Amino acid sequence: MNVSLTDDLSAFVAEQLADGYNNQSEVVRDGLRLLRARNHKLRNLRSAIDAGDADIEGSRTKPLTQDLLRDIAERGRALAEARKSPKT
C-alpha cells in the first residue's frame, strides 16, 4: 500500500519519528488505530442520541424542573456519601 501525504503531514510523521516511533508504518498504524477508536466513540454517541430522540418522541422523558434537579442532586450526594463510607 502506498500513501501520499501533504507536506505538513509528512513533516508531522518526521516529527513523530524524532519523538520515538521506529518507522513511518508505525506512525500510520497508530494514527489509524486512533481514527478507528474515534469512529467507534462517534457511533456510540450517535446511537445514544438516537435512543434519546426516540425516548422524547415516545414521551418517555420528564421535563427538567427545579424539583427534578434537586432530586438528582440529592441522589448524587447520597451516592457520593455511600462511596466515602467504609465498607463493613
PyMOL commands that set and color helices and strands:
alter all, ss='L'
color gray80, all
select helices_A, chain A and resi 7-18+24-57+66-84
alter helices_A, ss='H'
color red, helices_A
deselect
rebuild
show_as cartoon
